[in-house]
Amino acid sequence: MKKKFVFFCLLSFFALTACSSTNDESQNKEQDESKLTAENDKPRDSTKEEVVTDSEEASVDMDNVTVADAQLSFIYSYDDVEHLMRDSGLSVEGEVVATENYVLMDEEVGFGSPFTKLTFKVNQVLSGDSSLEGKEITILEGGGYITAEQDGMKDKFPDLTEEELKETSFVLYNGHRPSKKGDILVAFLAKGSSETGFKYYSFTGAYQSKFEYNENSKKYVRPSENYDEWVTGVKTRAERSDIEELIQIEEDINAEVTKLVEEAE
């Protein structure tokens, strides 16, 4: 019977979230970024389904893709714009104009981590290098496609066939998809420090610093947990109060970011 593998590792992801430092402020930021840790390095859930990619350079066998949901825990949570700006060297508003699959390989350990490489057109610089306004930058966002071979399964399981080594996972972190072409975002970014051969930025604290424009509400909204479902499952007033507090935090920071963009226009 053919074995089915669900795979990927997160080591390189956490290396990518830290930015290079030249002063004490940057060093503090790296310390905060390093607090982002994995709850585990295995998918919580996986399903076989088709995943659509808008990358013209994608070379993924879409009939052989497993969707894997990995869980991240955040020791440091960003609850307001002030702290996001403090730990980000650049904050911008703009549009994702292209995406590309990217796996960051770590030759020392023999496996890689999946990313989505975003080409991001900067419409407004909210803080940081104002010369980037109107230009395109590269952002590496955690999550995307990775094959069994890229994840080091060839060394761990020498008997795997070529077909099995080509088996592909589309990795989501906490159920949040990577950005796609056409997304309009506010992004709080740090300069990437890993050896990739190109300059890039990464989201401060993963998706905690990404706010997508909602056409219906006319607001920038951060990806968050499905609190509405949580509320329906609570058993005590204390639990309901805790969830309502989380909902209020999200509403407040979304309003702060929306106001930030409006004042910059």
Secondary structure, 3 states (H helix, E strand, C coil): CCCCCCCCCCHHHHHHHCCCCCCHHHHHHHHHHCCEEECCCCCCEEEECCCCCCCCCCCCCHHHEEEEEECEEECCCCCCHHHHHHCCCEEEEEEEEEEEEEEEEECCCCEEEEEEEEEEEEEEEEECCHHHCCCEEEEEEECEEEECCCCCHHHHCCCCCHHHHCCEEEEEECCECCCCCCCEEEEEEEECCCCCCCCCEEECCHHHHEEEEECCCCEEECCCCCHHHHHHCCCCHHHHHHHHHHHHHHHHHHHHHHHHHHHHC
